[in-house]
Amino acid sequence: MAIRLKTADQIEQMYTAGQLVREVLDRLGEIIAPGITTEDLDSEAQRLAELRGAACLFKGVPGRGKAGPFPGAICASINDEVVHGIPRGDRAIRDGDIVSVDFGIRREGWCGDAARTFCVGAVDGATRKLVGATKRALDMSIEKARPGRRWSEIAGAMQAFLNKEGFSVVEEFVGHGIGEEMHEDPKVPNYVSPELKRRDIELRPGLVLAVEPMVNLGSKHVKMGSDGWVVLTTDGKPSAHWEHTIAIVDDGVRVLTA
């Protein structure tokens, strides 16, 4: 699949989709608390999307192997769960948890996608620092993005910052292009690798990306959970996840989900 640059009008439509994603995540941040289940969060996200005539991107995505289609409107990943946690009615959030909520929609043919990690109650200092550093890495990528810049420069700066803070960057899962489809070219890693240097991305006006650092307190290594969906850290230590959909424009960058 070739990279599909978007027109100004298409970016405006993606901004409308992105703002609904932002509104839903804002709302989930208001209600998340000890005792709330991840299914409660999922139901509220789906209700708000349907109210605005939007389809939830994740619901029904085919699984790999024996895993069935993804059943939720959101991915809700708690503590050592990195991404793709399935919302459940028997999964109550507890004081001291961190909860990464990933949410995407398609509205009038165009997609928006974003994620936040919420600290619930008395989260320990090291984990709270992890959440803050992951958000800072995402903010850094936005600050540095502009036409003519290579993505490897930005990914390298993110990785260097996170490693200096004592954290590790997940390598098995990366960001992506986005537009009429949730996943489009190019792949958008949060680290530098020989492959990225061979296939580096030049940022050009019209390029729309979902940038999403996934960062672990301990080892960078992850494993698949028994349900075939949730991804966990191999050492059981917490992981944080932040994401924005951004558009490269003539004078820099526009954050469509902020």
N, C-alpha and C positions, 0 to 999 in steps of 0.2 A: 504493500500500500504506500503510495507516495504521500508526502506531506501536503496537506490541503491548507493553503493560506485563505484567510477569511477577509471579506470586504468590511468596510466600516458599518454598513447596515447589518451584516451578519453578526458582527461583534456586538452591536447594540442589542440584537435579539438575544445573544448569549448573556449579556449583562442583565437583561430582564430575568432570564432563567437563574442566573447566579444570585440575584437579589432574593429570589424566593428561597434558594438554598440557605443563604445567610439568615433570613428571617426564621426559618425552621430551626436552625442550629441555635439562634438566639433564644427561641422559645424552649428548646430542650435544656439549655443552660439554666433557664429560670426554674424548671421543675425538677431537675435532677437532684436527688437527695437520698440519704439512707432510707431504705425500705421501698423505694421505687424500683420496679423491675425493668429489665431491658425491653420487655414486651410493652410496658407502659410507654416508654420512649418511642418505640416503633409505631405504636398505634397513633400517637399524637403527630408524628411526622407524616404518616400516611394520610391522616385526616386533613392536615393543613395543605398537603400537596393536592389532594382531590378537590378541596375547596377552591383552589385556584386553577383547576383544570390541567394539572401537570401529572405526568406518569413518573412513578418511582423507578429509577434506572436499575437498581440492584435486584429488585423482585423478579424472580423467575430466571435469572441468569443460570445457564446450564452448569452443573458441577462436573468435576473431573472424576474419572474412574467410577466408583460406586456411589459417589456423593450425588444427591438429588439436586434439583434446582434450588437456588438460594431463596429462602422463604420470606425474608424480611425486606422492609423498606429502607432500613438503616443497617449498617454494620456496627455492632456494639461490642467492643473489645476491652476487657477489664484486666488491669494489672499486667501479668506476663503474657497476655494475649496481644499480639502485634497488630493484626488486621483480620477482617472477615469474621468476626464473632457473630454468631446467629442470635438474634433477640429471642428471649425465652421468658415465659411467665413464671418459671421457677427460679429465675436468676435475679435475686434482689441485690441491689447495690448497698454496700456497707460503708460505714464511716471509715475513712482512711484509704478508700479505693481511688484509683484513677481510671477513668472511663473514656476510651477513644471512640468517638462517634463519627462515622463517615456517612455522608448522605449525598445522593445525586438525583437529579430529575431531568426529564425532557419536557419542554414546554414549547408548543408551536414548532416542533421539529428540531429544537436546539437544546443542548445539554449544559448543565452546570454541575459542579462536583466540588465538595470541600469537606474537610475534617477538622475536628478539634479534640484535644484531650482535656477533660474536665477533672479537676481535683475536688474530691468530695470529702468534706470534713477535715479531720486531722491527718493529713498526708505527711509522711516523714520528710525531713529536709532534703535528703539525697534524691528522692523521687520527685519532689516539687522542683528541685533544680533541673532534673532531667526534662520535665515538661516545659519549663521556661526556656531551656537551651534549644529544645527542638523548635519551639515557636520562633526563637531568635534566628535560627538557621533559615527558616522559611522567610522571615522578614528580610534577612540578609540577601537571599536570592532575588527578592523583589527589588531591593535597593540597587543591586548590581545589574539587573537585566536592562538591556537597551539595544537598539539595532546595531548590528555589526559585531557585537560581542559573541564569543564562542561559549557554548554551554559548559565546556570543560573548565573554563576559568571560574565559573560560578560554582559548579559542583565541587571543584577543588577547594574553594574558599569555605564552603559549607562543611566539607569533611574535615578540613584542618581545624576549624573552630570547634567542632564537636569533639574531635579527638583531643584537643587541648583541654577541653572541659572534662575529659575523662570518660567520654561516652563512645559507643560504637555505632556505626551506620549499617543498617540492614542492607544487604546487597541483592537478595533474591527477589525483592519487590521494588519497583521504581515508579516514577510518574510517567505521564503519557500525554500525547496530543489528544485533543478533544474538540468536538464540533457537533455534527449531526449524529455522530456515534460517540459512545462513552469512551472507547479506546481507539485512538487513531495514531498514526505515526506522527512524531518520532517517540521512541522511548526516552525518558528523562531521568537519568540516574542522579542520586544524591552523593555520588562518590566518583573518583576518577579511576578508570581502568584502561588497560590497553585497547579494549574494544571501543570505549568511548573516544579515545584518541584517534582510532582509525575511522570512526563514523561520527565525528564531532558535528555538532549542530551550530550553524550560524543563525543568530537571532535576527529575524527579518520582520518588518511590519506585516501584520496579518497572521502571524504565528500565534496560536492559542494553545496553552499548555496547562495541564493539571500538575502542579509541583507539590510533592508530598513526601517530605522527609519522615522516615520511620527510624527511630533511634532507641537503642537499648542501654540500660544501666550497666549491664555486664557484657557478655560475649555478643558478637554480631550474629552468631549462628541461630537459626530458627528451625522449627520442625512443624509438620502438619499434625493437627489434632485428629482425634478418632472420627469426628463427623465429616472429615474430608474438606472442611471449609476453614475453620479457625487456624491461624498460624500463631505459634507460641515461641517464646525464647527457649533455647535448649537448657539454660541454667536456671530457669524459673524466676529470673529477675524481671522487673518491670520494663515496659516499652511504651514510648509515646509516639503520637502520630498527629501531624498538622498538615493541612492541605489548603491551597487556594487555586482557583482557575484564573489564569492571568493571560492578557493579550499584549503582544508586542505592538506598539503603535509608533508613529513617526517620531514623537518626542520622548519616547521611553517605554513605560509599561502602564497598563491599566488593570487593576485588580477587579475582576468581575464578581467575586464572591465576598468582597469586603464592604 
